[in-house]
Amino acid sequence: MSPPLTVLVIDDSATNRRTLTTLLESASDVMVLDWAQDGEEGLKKVLDLKPDVVTLDLEMPRLGGHTFLRLLMRASPTPVIVISSYAHQSDVFKALELGAFDFIAKPPNSTPAALERLRRELLEKVHAARHVKSGGRHGAALRSSVLSGEVPQVIAVGASTGGPPAVQRLLEGLASEPTVSVLVGQHMPSQFTRAFAERLDRIGPFTVTEACEGDVVTPGHVYIAPGGRHLLLSDRTGRLELRTPSPVPSDKYAPSVDRLFESAAEVLGPRAVAVVLTGMGADGAQGVRAVRREGGETWAESENTAVVYGMPKEAIATGAVTRVLPLDDIGSELAALVRRRKQPSGQ
């Protein structure tokens, strides 16, 4: 039997500390070692107690969450789950760049139903932290024309836990081929996907937006699936457009990476390219099968760099993945693939 997962709760609100402790310890295999009311106290306790996971509020006195993360990742890299309000979206993405493992949005109210959803999400991500790879931080330094004639090269990307920094690094590697179009299915609360797109748009070479129903796919554009909705590719009289339907009750994820990949396979056939990055669960595994059946390219992030080796592992286990690469190689190799496809036949 595995030892219990140990957690340190860092939050300046006594009420939040009590609530998180109660929710975490509702699982028999999770134990809250202690709590801290600011980053300075939290840093000392992490170094002393060495918990498996830390939950972190970002807005705290004395030593805030971002400074705490910088110091922790230098001194003793530990999986950190940020607990943030919807009002501080940009702070969340900065925390992910500084090395946070994942984030959870605080519910706007404390109804029993909201607390139960928080409990399930919190325990899912704490358990996933057991499999986290601690490695280099996901720092980044990134920075349209209407479709006419040639269909743009489209790359479909799926990710979950650890995905935002990984997507950013993939786009860095693709910067040498800024005319590609990228469709991103990232598991993320609906209130955060637009902020994620806006952040990538400010720092990268591509135009990045949250996808909208009917968007025409244009070169040099990255489309982020809207949280709580699917992102699908469609062919409308010879031009590529996007659909963003609502999920049905049987859908486990929205956006669904499987449905994104399946739509790419149906529309693009052997020109489809599907990439599975870090994440929990098996979303994307069914989708890579569909892409491969049509003769498309199916790639997955390697175990060495995946923050959580769930989605890539399940995709690879299907036998339908054609290439497995470390994260820092995926973007540049995709750019090389695009260049090869641009060459006339016979060259």
N, C-alpha and C positions, 0 to 999 in steps of 0.2 A: 504494500500500500504506500502510495506517495505521501511524503510529508505535506502538511498544509501549506498553502500559499500565504506568505506573510505580506502585509500591507501597512504602509505608513500613510496616514491621512494628514495633509497640510491644507489648512483653511483657517482664515481669521474669524470665521463665524462659528460660535459654539454650537448653534443649532444645526448648521451644516455638518459639523464634525460628528455630532450625535446621529444625525440621519444617515450619513454615509457609513458609519460604523455599524449601525443596525442592519442596513441593507447588505453590506459585505458579509457580515457574520450570520446572515440567514442561510449561507451555504456552509455545510459542515467541513468543507476542505479549505476554507479561507479563514485566516486569523489576522485581526488588526493588532499589530504590535504596539502601536502608540499613535499619538497625534501631535501636531505642532501648529501653532497659531500664526507663524510667519516663516518666510524663507530662511532666515538666519537660524532659527531654532530647528527648522526642518532639515537643513543641510547637516547640522551637527548630529541629528538623530539618524539620518540616513547613513552617515559614515560610521556611527557607533553600532546601530542595530542591523545594518545591511539587509533591509527588506527586499523581497522579490519584486515588489511593485510599489510605486508611489502614486497617490492621487493628489493633484495640485490645483489649487485656486491661483489665478494669475494676479488678481488685484489684492495685494497684501501690504501692510506697513513694514517698515524697516528694510526688508529685502524682498522685492517683488518676484513674481514667477519667472520672468525672462532672465533676470540676473541669477536666480537660483539654478535655472537650467544650464546656463553657461558654466557656472562653477561646478555643478554636479557632473556634467559630461566630461569635464577635464579630470576631476578627482576620482570619480567612481561611477562610470556609466551604469545607469539603472533604468528599467522601463518606467516611464512616467505617463500617466493618463491625466490629461488636463480636463478639469471640470469648469466649463465656462458658460456664461450667459449668452443669449443671442445678440446682446448689444455690443459684444467685444469680438466680432468675427475676425477682424484683421489681426488682433492679438493672438488668436488661435493659430493662424498660419505661420506667424513669426515663431511661436512656440514649437511647432512641428519642424521648422527649419533648424531650430536650436537643439533638436534631438528628442523632443517628446515623441512617445510611441503612438499615441492616438488621443482623441478628445471625445468628450461627451457634453452635449448641450444640457444645461440645467432646465428642467421643466418650468414654464412660467407660473405654475401653481403647484400646490402640494396635495392634490386630490389623491385618493387611494389608487386610481387608475394610472395617474402620472407617475406616482412613486413606484408602482409595480413595473412600468415600462423602464424607468430608470434603473431599478434593481436588476432586471434581466440584461440590459445593455452593459451595466457596470460589471456584472459577474462574467458575462461573455468575454469582455475585453481583459479583465483581470486574468481569467483562465488562459486566454491567448498569449498573455505576457510570458507564460512559462516557456514558450517556444520562440521568444524574441531573440534575434541575433543582435548583439551590440557591436556596432562597427562605426565606420566613418559617419559623420553627421551629413545631413542632406542639405548642405549650403548650396546656393545657386547664384549665378550671375548671367541671366538670360537677356536679353532684350529680346483693297481687295478687288482683286479684280473679279468681275462677273464671269462666270463660266461661259466660254464660247468655244465651239469646236471640240478640242480634245478633252476627254474626261479626265479630271484630276486624279492623281494618285492618292488613294484614301487609305489611312491606317486606323484600325479600330483598336482601342486600348482599354483593358479592364483592370481595375484595382480596388482594393478595400483598405484594410488596416495598413498604415504606412504608405499609402498611395500618394497623397498630395506631394510630398517631397520627391517621390520616385517619378511621378509624372513630370515634374519640373526638370529633373535631371535628364529624362528621356528627351524632352524638348530641347535642352541644351545641345545634346548630341545630334539632333536633327537640324540644327541651325544652319548647317552648310547646304541644306536643301529646303529653303524656306517656301517653296511653292507647293509642298504637300498639304493635304488636308487631314486633320486628325480628329477622330471622334472618341471621346473619353467617357466611359462608364465608370464613375467613381462612387462607391457607396458612401453617402454623406447626407446628413439631415438637410431637408429642403431649404432651410433658412441660410445655409452656408454655401451652396453651390455657386450662387451669383458672386459672392465675395471671393470665392476661390478663382473663378474666371477673371474677375477684375484684377486680382493680384497677379496672376500669370500674364495678363495683358500688359501690365505696367512694366514688367521686368524681362519680357522675352522678345524674341524676334518675330513672333507670330501675332496675328490678331486673335484674341481669345474672348469668346463670349459664352454665356449660358445659352444652350440651344433653344430655339423656339419652333413651334409647329410651322412647317412650310419654308424654313430657311433653305435657300439654294446653297449647295456645297461649293465653296469657292477656294481656289488655291491660296495657300498661305494663311489659312484660317483653322483655328482649333475650336471645337465645339464641346462644351462640358454638358453632360446630361443633367437636366434639372432634377434636383432631389425630389423623390417621391413620384417620379414619372420615368418612363422608358425613353431611350433614344434609339430610333430605328432609321435605317437608310432606305430610301425608296427611289424608284426610277419613274419620273413623270415625263413621258414623251421625249426621252433622250437626255434629260438633265437630272442630276442627282439632287434630291430634296430630303429633308429631315422630317420625321414624325416624332411626336412626343406624347404618346397615348398614356392614359392613366392605367395603373396596374389593375389586375383582376384579383379576386380573393385568393386564388391559388398561387399567385406570384409570391415567392419568398423574398425577393429583392426588388426594389424599385429605386434606381435603375437596375435592370438586369443585364449583366454582361453576356449571358447566354443569348438573350434576345437581340442584343446589339450585334454580336458576331453572326448569328443566324441570318439577320437581315443583310449584312454585308456579303455573306456567302451567296444568298439568293440573288442579289443585285449585281455583284461584281464577278461572281464565279471564280476562275483561276487568278484573277487580279486582286482578290481579297487578301488583306494582311491583318492578322489578329495577334495581339500581344497581351499576354497575361502577366501582370506584375503582382507584387506582394499583396497578401490579403488572407483573411480567414475564410473557411468554407470551401465550397466546390463550384461557385459561380464561375462560368467560363469553360468548364470542362465539356459540357454538352455543346457549347458554341464552337470550340475548336474542332470537334468532330465534324460539324456541319461545314466549316471552312475547308477542312482537309478533304472531305468528300468531293468538293468542287475543284480541288487541285490548288487551293490557295496556300499562302504561307502562314504557319502557325508557330509562334515563338513564345517562350516563357522565361521568366527571370530565374536565375540559378539559386540554389539553396544558399550559396555562399553570401549573397547580398540581400536576399529577401528578408525584410523585417519579420514577416510571418510567412512561413513556407507552406501555406495551406492551399490557396488557389493555384499557384504554379505546380505544386506537387500533384494535385488532383488532375490538372490538365495534362501533365506529363504522363500520369498513370493511364490515360486513355490510349496511349500509343499514337496519338494524332499530332503530337508536337514535333515540328521539323527542326527547330533549333532551340538550345538552352544556353543562355548567355548571362554573364554578370551585368548588373544594371548599367554600369558605366560604359559598356560596350554596345548596348542595345540601340541607342540613338544613332551612333555613328554607323553601325551595321545596317540600320534601316535606311540611312542616307545613301550608303553604297548600293543597296538594293534598288532604290529609286533611280540612281544614276544608271545602273545597268539596264533598267527597264526603259529608260529614255533613249538608249542607243538603238539605231535602226537594226533590223534583223540582219544577221550575217557578220556583224562587227564584233 
